[in-house]
């Protein structure tokens, strides 16, 4: 977990000058308390809990099972978007699920 914290910290430091140049936050009004609370809850609760769960699965189930979970995240997100947010599903979005359902990778034809 120390490696993940280091990666996130280094990425934040590297992206800070780019963000300051592009967004120019000094020209925007200061956000309110609700906005700061939402940002902090997303950062501390959602992201931190997700990383803890991710690395616990890695420690208990191994890298292969964790990889399967990682592959299922986009498929789950697409299905939840269609069911909960009433998003329209394009035909192209079913390709990752089709690839995951293949039994042997030798049957997949890569372009």
C-alpha positions as CSV (number, residue, x, y, z in Angstrom):
1,X,0.0,0.0,0.0
2,X,3.0,2.3,0.5
3,X,3.8,1.9,-3.2
4,X,0.3,3.1,-4.2
5,X,0.5,6.0,-1.8
6,X,3.8,7.0,-3.4
7,X,2.4,6.7,-6.9
8,X,-0.6,8.9,-6.1
9,X,1.6,11.5,-4.3
10,X,4.1,11.6,-7.1
11,X,1.4,11.9,-9.7
12,X,-0.2,14.8,-7.8
13,X,3.1,16.6,-7.6
14,X,3.7,16.1,-11.3
15,X,0.2,17.2,-12.4
16,X,0.1,20.3,-10.1
17,X,1.9,22.6,-12.5
18,X,-0.1,21.4,-15.4
19,X,-3.4,21.9,-13.5
20,X,-2.3,25.4,-12.4
21,X,-1.4,26.4,-16.0
22,X,-4.6,25.0,-17.6
23,X,-7.3,25.6,-15.0
24,X,-5.9,28.9,-13.5
25,X,-7.8,28.3,-10.2
26,X,-7.0,31.9,-8.9
27,X,-9.5,33.2,-11.5
28,X,-12.4,31.1,-10.1
29,X,-14.5,31.9,-7.1
30,X,-13.7,30.0,-3.9
31,X,-15.9,26.9,-3.5
32,X,-18.2,26.6,-0.5
33,X,-18.1,24.2,2.4
34,X,-20.4,21.7,0.8
35,X,-18.1,21.5,-2.2
36,X,-15.1,21.0,0.0
37,X,-16.9,18.3,1.9
38,X,-17.9,16.5,-1.2
39,X,-14.3,16.6,-2.5
40,X,-12.9,15.4,0.8
41,X,-15.4,12.6,1.1
42,X,-14.7,11.4,-2.4
43,X,-10.9,11.5,-1.8
44,X,-10.8,10.1,1.7
45,X,-13.7,7.8,1.8
46,X,-14.3,6.5,-1.7
47,X,-10.7,6.4,-3.1
48,X,-9.0,5.3,0.2
49,X,-11.6,2.6,0.9
50,X,-11.3,1.3,-2.7
51,X,-7.5,1.1,-2.4
52,X,-7.7,-0.7,0.9
53,X,-10.2,-3.2,-0.5
54,X,-8.1,-3.6,-3.7
55,X,-4.9,-4.5,-1.8
56,X,-6.8,-6.8,0.7
57,X,-8.2,-8.8,-2.2
58,X,-4.6,-8.9,-3.7
59,X,-3.2,-10.2,-0.4
60,X,-6.0,-12.8,0.2
61,X,-7.0,-14.0,-3.3
62,X,-3.9,-13.4,-5.3
63,X,-3.1,-11.4,-8.5
64,X,-5.0,-13.7,-10.9
65,X,-8.3,-13.3,-9.1
66,X,-7.7,-9.5,-8.7
67,X,-7.1,-9.3,-12.4
68,X,-10.5,-10.9,-13.0
69,X,-12.1,-8.3,-10.7
70,X,-10.4,-5.5,-12.6
71,X,-11.7,-6.9,-15.9
72,X,-15.2,-6.9,-14.6
73,X,-15.2,-3.3,-13.5
74,X,-15.9,-1.8,-16.9
75,X,-18.7,-4.3,-17.7
76,X,-20.3,-3.6,-14.3
77,X,-20.1,0.1,-14.8
78,X,-21.7,-0.1,-18.3
79,X,-24.6,-2.3,-16.9
80,X,-25.1,-0.1,-13.9
81,X,-25.1,3.0,-16.1
82,X,-27.8,1.5,-18.3
83,X,-29.9,0.2,-15.4
84,X,-29.6,3.1,-12.9
85,X,-28.8,6.1,-15.0
86,X,-31.0,5.0,-18.0
87,X,-28.0,5.4,-20.4
88,X,-28.4,4.1,-23.9
89,X,-26.2,1.1,-24.7
90,X,-24.3,1.2,-28.0
91,X,-23.3,-2.1,-29.7
92,X,-19.6,-1.3,-29.3
93,X,-19.9,-1.4,-25.5
94,X,-20.7,-5.1,-25.6
95,X,-17.2,-6.1,-27.0
96,X,-15.4,-6.2,-23.7
97,X,-18.0,-8.5,-22.2
98,X,-17.8,-10.8,-25.2
99,X,-14.0,-10.9,-24.9
100,X,-14.2,-11.8,-21.2
101,X,-16.7,-14.6,-21.9
102,X,-14.3,-16.4,-24.2
103,X,-13.0,-19.6,-22.7
104,X,-9.6,-19.6,-24.3
105,X,-7.6,-16.6,-25.4
106,X,-6.5,-18.4,-28.5
107,X,-10.0,-18.1,-29.9
108,X,-9.9,-14.3,-29.8
109,X,-8.9,-12.8,-33.1
110,X,-6.9,-9.6,-32.5
111,X,-6.8,-7.0,-35.2
